């Protein structure tokens, strides 16, 4: 019978700051009708979309912003 040996390793999970990481994305969505603006790399276009959507739909007062931020696990020391 063989014996197995196990080792443990700590990992830290945090925002992926590598140059090749996926970009952050922002999407604004109307909470009244579920319409959404463009998904972009900054929040400004979503805010502009919401202002235009509100102008066209004065009773649509609630909005949600979805932010996608990549995270990465980084291996630490073995123990």
C-alpha positions, 0 to 999 in steps of 0.5 A: 500500500502506498502512502500519500503526502499532502501539503497545503498552500496559502492563496491570496485572492484580490483584484487582478492588476496584471497588464493582461488581466481582463478589463473592468466593465460597466453596464447601466440598467433601468430597474423599471423596464430592464433595458440596458446601456452599452457595456464599456470600460468606464462608467461615464457612457452608462450615466449618459445612457441613463440620462437619455433613457430617463429623458425618453421615459420620465417615470423610469427613476431607478437604475442599477450599475453592474461593474465587472472587476477581474480577480485572481488567486495568487499562490503563496508559501507551501506549509 
